[in-house]
Amino acid sequence: MIKLGLIGKNIDYSFSRKYFTEKFENESIEGLYSNYDCATPEEVKNLLDTNEDCHGFNVTIPYKEVVIPYLDELNKHASAIGAINTIKRLTNGKLKGFNTDYLGFRKSLQPFLTVQKHNHALILGTGGASKAIAYALELEDISFKFVSRTPKKDQFSYDALNAALLSKYTLIINTTPLGTYPNITDCPKIPYRLLSKNHLLYDLVYNPVETQFLKNGKEHGTRICNGYEMLKLQAEAAWKIWN
């Protein structure tokens, strides 16, 4: 029996349990995929310490960075990113962290880049997911800036986004949870009226399929992409790590 699970907070909505349960069935593998809803970092640590029969975990908001001190080692990509979304229990019982988010994002973005090269990107949000996006953009040789409600040095505030900036930064990626079901009318506060057909809006949110962020962009002729393909690709990469 292979035991896997998802670590996060308020994760009943998550795609992972259904996806991997079907994966077990389709590949005739005896396995169990469980959701581990943790209210605090302490609960996460306790979970990792006590579930020694669990072969691996996915990790989602808000624990992609928090969980790192509880692991024994990271692979080189996870270490470079500074956030993880996949944990494997090694044969010696130690826990190793990986990041497959950057892989999923990069592969799902590439088809859009063959149509129109976007050389400059804005990353909305500065959480664990944003770090994987930044890493993937570096690999694609796309320069980027973070946009934050509380910007640090060399980051933009949402209020700073004007016509000049948006004419340069034509790829805009939402890494915040804004717009996730059930809060489907929420969206990042950017000046959508300044968008055009030259822009690509990419939303890591996948439920609903078309978020308010994407709808607002679509009204101004932008190309849009949600996070579903990225999610499938990162899940397949995690499956390879576990197996």
N, C-alpha and C positions, 0 to 999 in steps of 0.2 A: 504493500500500500504506500503510494507516494502522497505525502501531505504537503500542501502549499497553502499560502494565504496572502491576504492583502492587509497591510498596516496603514491606518489612516484615521481620520476623524469625520464622523457623519458620512459614512461611505455606503449606505444602503443603495444609493443610486448607481454604484460603480459597475462598469462594464466587465471587470476582470473575472469575477466569480462565474458569471454565465459563460464567458469565453473559454476559460480553462476547464470548466466542467464539461462543456461540449467537446473540448480537445481530448480529454480523457476518454470519453465515449467513442469518438471517431477513431481513435488510435488503439482502442480496446486495452486501455491501461487502467488498472485498479488505482484510483486516486481520489483525493478529497481536497477541494479548494474552499477555504473558509475566509470570511471577513473578520478582521480583528479591529474593532472600533475602539480606539484608545483615547481617553479624555485628556491624558497628560503624558509628558515624556517619561515619567516614572513608570507608567503602565506599559509603555513600549519596551523599556529596559527589562521589566519583569517578564513580559511576554517572551522576549528573546532568550532570557535566562532559563525559563521553565519549559518551553516547548522544544525540547531537544530532539523530538522525533519528527519535527517539521523540516523538510528538505530545503525549503526556500520560501522567500517572501517577496511580494511587490511592496513598494512604499510610495504613498501618495501624500498630498497636502494634509497636514502641515509639517511632516516629519522627514522630508528628504535631506535636510541638513542636520536636524536634531539627532538623528539616529547614528550618525558617523562615529561619535565617541564610543558607542556600544559595540562596534565591530572590531574584529581583530586585524583586518587588512582591507585595502582597496585595490582594485585593478588600476592601471595607469590612467585610463580615461576618467574614471570616477574621481581619482585623486586630482587630476588637472581641473575638473569641473567644480569640485567641492560640494557635490550633491549626489545622492544615489537614489535609484528607484527599484533596485533589484538586489536581493541578498541570497547568497548560496551558503548552505551549511556544508563545509568540506568534510572529507572522510575522517579527519582527525577531530571533528566537532567544532572547529573554529568557524567564525562567520566572516565571509568576504563580501564586500560591497561592489556593485557594478552600476553603471549608468547606461541604459538602453534608450533613454529619451532622446539623446542627441542623434542616435542612429535613425530612430523613427522619424524625427523631424527632418533630418537631412534628406533621407530618401523620399519623403513625401513632398518636400519642397522642390527637388531637382526638376521634375517635369515642368513646373512653372518657369524655371530659370532658362529652359531651352527656348521658350517663347519670347521672353523679354528679360534681359539681364538686369537685375536690381542690384546696384552696387552699394547702396546705402540703406540701412534698416533701422527702424525704431523698435525697441523691445519694451513693451508696456508691462511694468512690474519688475520687481527685483528679488523675488523669492527663489526657491530651489529650482523650479522649472526654468526660470529665466537663465540660469547659469548654463544649463544644457543647450539652450537655444543659442546663447552667445558662443559656446564652443563649436557648435555646428556651423554657425556663420563664419567663424574664423577659418574653418576647414574649407569653406566655399569661397574664401577670399572676399567676403562682404563686410564692409565696415559698418559699425553699429553704435548706437547710443541707447542708454537706458532712460526710460521716462518713469518718474516716480512722484508720488504725492509729497514725499519728503526727500527731494533730490540731494545727493552728495556731490562732491566735486566731480566735474566732468559728466554730470547727468543733467537731463532736462526736466523741468517741471511741466505738468500738463498745460499750465497757463502760458508757457514759453512757445508752444507749438503755433507757429504762424505760417503764412503763405510761403515765405522764403524757405523755411525749413522743410515744409511738406512737399515743395517742388523738388527738393533734393532727396529726401528720404521717402522713397516710393514703396518700400516694403515695410509693413507695419504688423507686428506680431503681438497679439494679446496673450500674455502668460498669466494674467490674473484670473481668479475664478468668477469674475463678474459676468453675469448672464447665464450662469449654470442653473439648470432646473432646480427648484421651482421659481427662482428669482429671474425669470426670463426677460423682464423689461430693463434690467440693469445693463449698463455698458460703460466702458472707459470714456471719460470725458475729453474727447479730442474734437477739434473743429471739422466735423465730417463734411461741411459745406465746401471745404478747400480740397477735397479729394477729386480725383479724375480717373479716366480710363487707364492712365499710366500707373496707377497704384495697384498693389496686391495686398489685401487684408487676409491675414492668417490668424485663426483663433484656435488656441489649444483646447478650448471647450468643445465638447462633441454632443452634449445634450442640453438644449435642443440642437438639431442638425444645423439650423440657421439661427444664430444668436442675433441679438439686437445690434451688436457691433458689426456683424456681417451684413445685416439688413440695411443698416445706415450707409455702409460703403456701397452696397449694390445699387442703392438709389442714385448714386453719383457715378455709376458706370464702372466701379472698380471690379477687378477680378477678386474672387473670394475662395477661401479654403478653410474647412473646419478641421478639428483635431482627430477625426475618426481614423483616417488612414495612418496617421502617426501612431495612434494607439495600437492598431493591429500590428504594425511593424515592430514597435517596441516590445509588444507582448511576445511575438515570435522570437525576437532576439533573446528575451528572458528565458523562454522555453529551451532554447539551445544551450544557454548557460546552465540551467538546471539538469539537462540531460546530456 
